[in-house]
Amino acid sequence: MLNSEQFSQNPNLYIFLPLYYTLWEDFNLSKSDIEVMNRLVDSQSWLKDEESDLLKEYLNPNQKPSAQELKNWRNHIQFIKPQNLKNLTTLGLELVKTHQNGHDFKITESDKEAFEIAEKELGLIFNEAAYRFQDGHSTITSKQESKSSFDPKLMQEILDGSKMELIQKVKDTLSKPEFDYHQHENISDQREQVLEWCKILAKEGYGSWAFPRDYGGRGDMEGYFTIMETLSYHDLSLVIKFGVQFGLWGMSVYFLGTEKHHQKYLKDIGSLELPGCFAMTETNHGSNVRGLETTATYNHQDKTFTIHTPHEKARKEYIGNAALHGQKATVFAKLIIDGEDYGVNTFVVPLRNKEGELHPGVEIEDCGHKMGLNGVDNGLIAFNKVIIPKEDMLDKFASVDEDGNFKSTISSDNKRFFTMLGTLVGGRIGIPRSGLSAAKSGLTIAIRYANQRKQFGPEGGGEVPILNYRMHQRRLMPLLAKSYALHFALKYLTNRFLTKSEEEGQEIEALAAGMKAYGTWFTTTALQECREACGGKGYLSENRIDDLKNDTDVYTTFEGDNTVLMQLVAKSRLTEFKKEMGDMNVTTIFNYLTKQAKTTFSEKNPIIVRSTDEKHLLDFEFHLNAFKYRERAIVASAGQRIKRLVDEGMDSFDAVNVAQHHLVNVGQSYIERKVLEQFQLAVETTQNEACKNSLKQLCSLYALHTIEQNKGWYLEQGYLEGVKTKAIRKMVNQLCWETRQDAKGLTDAFGIPDNLLSAPIAFLD
């Protein structure tokens, strides 16, 4: 075997050492490898016969070098501290030069070329093989690091906007020792802890924040949404119980009741003296509220209502606050007067007294352990002929007069029903804002971890943060961009809801339904990706992603199943915000869509379809035009499809069912366009140049990544060609790479206090 004595006799043999070391260190020699090396040895005119025999002997697979021999060879090579050597041949020559003691090594160009040819034949191309012997070798990948191009505090001010002080106030409250996280041994302890937290928040005035000042509040609905959003950086069971008590129970009394109900209930609801529920969903009817079977029968004799559950499947199900703490509930029930059904109305119904004893005729069953949100006491409620006074009908939109007659200022049953539900659309704003906060927490944890966690690296260099890897960037950067997009879109939705006119009501309801679906689907997707991106650490409960995932999973279901909500959006789009959301008038729809579709063909400019110019790909106008084209084309094709099916004799109900997946795309494309518009507007109105540039980059990433996700559709439509979708994919990769630098700063701008993140992997440094 090759040893130091043989090298000392002929230092020229050192030229072979890097090659031999690399071959034996990396793999067992194959037959072809041996043939290549034999040819190399035979080609070297300067070798003596005994040296050639020695080198060939060393290629014998049955005489592998020992681990110690390999280590000694590596030490020999590294002793010369090689740097910037282009291949193993050059490295070998440096070794010869070091050990020659002044003797010049004469090697012909043909002999040297034979070494380089052998390296290529063995797959040891360029300088990669030589890097393993260098100290501190670095590459573009290893050099990339977090270095915000903007001030995260200024970005946080942009995100928080006018509610910055309130947001900080809530964060300060949550940072008190009373709100420290706990590992609960059982559900009972968790539920009591969440109730205590809610009492503290109520005492601070957060629960009644949206109520009028006369009833202990601030009259600030926007502030209430902000509080919900900020609380969502903490325990999500707290958020939902808070929302049930002060949002659903309190706001249903406020929006559906009148002055007498406000005076009777609101102060006690806001202070949590009167815990309550929102009892709409039934076992047999979740999304279909008009199909509810609980009845409220008017009794002329004593001017009361009898609330009754006709059978087990008509029980109110999954009702928050019901299992333990709720004392009263807003109950949705069909009003029956003299045997006549006057549709779904709302009533305040007692559940239990302050001592926790159930009201006569009320039966409650605990829903038990759930996938998440186990700090919320969900229950099933049945009413067995429970009598309530006439004044406990919430009568803003309908009432029963002193003579026992049904009265309403809204004569249309449809309009009255949807007007009533429309006042409760706030829940579809609060839930996606809460979900977005949870996603922001997950992204902050995952990005901080990836910025510090190191794995693998280039030959001769140190390990590299996993956030430097392109695929890891691909997993997290588009989600980060979308979180910013949704942030601005949900602020827009909130403002539209708070300032809406009566004529805008149905448009806002559809917008809220779509944003709720789009936003909570994002939350579910983002948190799953964050969990996987953190590997096994993401699976540990101490790092909180499990709670974030499990607690928000149901966000895609309550306040309306997302798939159903997207169809509601589609229905609104297809009927051009028609006044009644009843059965679809297909002829009217088609006439509208035909007019809209005339503009779609003018946008397929052959130059634009194939353009891969970077300036064009990053152009906001190109992004928005692509989104608008997709929205218009899908709406038009859906309308035409339904009309064709009806014209062929299909019932309109069946026609809509056949096109159901098409309708979901109608809703999706509409919401994507609205989100992009608001993101672009936020970029354009940002004053700080550094923040503006970073937001512009994020906005382009959101737009192009969305187009990339829908590239199959764009290719089918001929709106893009393959060469352009490839260029878009390349640009998305580049934007992910560039966004990585700002990623930590962008999550720092969320302003989530460390004690609320409370994930050890987010603080490895």
HELIX and SHEET records of a PDB file:
HELIX    1   1 SER A    4  GLN A    9  1                                   6    
HELIX    2   2 PRO A   11  PHE A   16  5                                   6    
HELIX    3   3 LEU A   17  ASP A   26  1                                  10    
HELIX    4   4 LYS A   31  SER A   43  1                                  13    
HELIX    5   5 ASP A   49  GLU A   57  1                                   9    
HELIX    6   6 ALA A   67  GLN A   78  1                                  12    
HELIX    7   7 LEU A   88  HIS A   99  1                                  12    
HELIX    8   8 GLU A  109  GLU A  121  1                                  13    
HELIX    9   9 GLU A  128  TYR A  131  1                                   4    
HELIX   10  10 ILE A  140  LYS A  143  1                                   4    
HELIX   11  11 PRO A  152  ASP A  160  1                                   9    
HELIX   12  12 GLY A  161  LYS A  163  5                                   3    
HELIX   13  13 MET A  164  LEU A  174  1                                  11    
HELIX   14  14 PRO A  177  PHE A  179  5                                   3    
HELIX   15  15 ILE A  187  LYS A  203  1                                  17    
HELIX   16  16 ARG A  213  TYR A  215  5                                   3    
HELIX   17  17 MET A  221  LEU A  231  1                                  11    
HELIX   18  18 LEU A  236  PHE A  242  1                                   7    
HELIX   19  19 GLY A  243  TRP A  249  3                                   7    
HELIX   20  20 GLY A  250  LEU A  256  1                                   7    
HELIX   21  21 GLU A  259  HIS A  261  1                                   3    
HELIX   22  22 HIS A  262  LEU A  266  3                                   5    
HELIX   23  23 LYS A  267  GLY A  270  1                                   4    
HELIX   24  24 VAL A  289  GLY A  291  5                                   3    
HELIX   25  25 GLU A  312  ALA A  314  5                                   3    
HELIX   26  26 LYS A  390  ASP A  392  5                                   3    
HELIX   27  27 ASP A  413  GLY A  422  1                                  10    
HELIX   28  28 GLY A  427  GLN A  452  1                                  26    
HELIX   29  29 ILE A  466  ASN A  468  5                                   3    
HELIX   30  30 ARG A  470  THR A  499  1                                  30    
HELIX   31  31 GLU A  502  GLU A  504  5                                   3    
HELIX   32  32 GLY A  505  ALA A  533  1                                  29    
HELIX   33  33 GLY A  535  TYR A  539  5                                   5    
HELIX   34  34 SER A  541  ASN A  543  5                                   3    
HELIX   35  35 ILE A  545  THR A  552  1                                   8    
HELIX   36  36 ASP A  553  THR A  556  5                                   4    
HELIX   37  37 ASN A  562  LEU A  574  1                                  13    
HELIX   38  38 VAL A  586  ALA A  597  1                                  12    
HELIX   39  39 THR A  600  GLU A  603  5                                   4    
HELIX   40  40 PRO A  606  ARG A  610  1                                   5    
HELIX   41  41 GLU A  614  LEU A  617  1                                   4    
HELIX   42  42 PHE A  620  ASP A  647  1                                  28    
HELIX   43  43 SER A  652  VAL A  658  1                                   7    
HELIX   44  44 GLN A  660  THR A  685  1                                  26    
HELIX   45  45 GLU A  689  GLN A  709  1                                  21    
HELIX   46  46 LYS A  711  GLN A  717  1                                   7    
HELIX   47  47 GLY A  722  ASP A  748  1                                  27    
HELIX   48  48 ASP A  754  LEU A  757  1                                   4    
HELIX   49  49 PRO A  760  PHE A  763  5                                   4    
SHEET    1   A 5 GLY A 276  ALA A 279  0                                        
SHEET    2   A 5 LYS A 328  ILE A 337  1                                        
SHEET    3   A 5 THR A 295  ASN A 299  1                                        
SHEET    4   A 5 THR A 304  HIS A 308 -1                                        
SHEET    5   A 5 VAL A 386  PRO A 389 -1                                        
SHEET    1   B 4 GLY A 276  ALA A 279  0                                        
SHEET    2   B 4 LYS A 328  ILE A 337  1                                        
SHEET    3   B 4 GLU A 340  PRO A 350 -1                                        
SHEET    4   B 4 MET A 393  LEU A 394 -1                                        
SHEET    1   C 3 LYS A 316  ILE A 319  0                                        
SHEET    2   C 3 GLY A 379  PHE A 383 -1                                        
SHEET    3   C 3 VAL A 362  ASP A 366 -1                                        
SHEET    1   D 2 SER A 399  VAL A 400  0                                        
SHEET    2   D 2 PHE A 406  LYS A 407 -1                                        
SHEET    1   E 2 LYS A 454  GLN A 455  0                                        
SHEET    2   E 2 VAL A 464  PRO A 465 -1                                        
END                                                                             
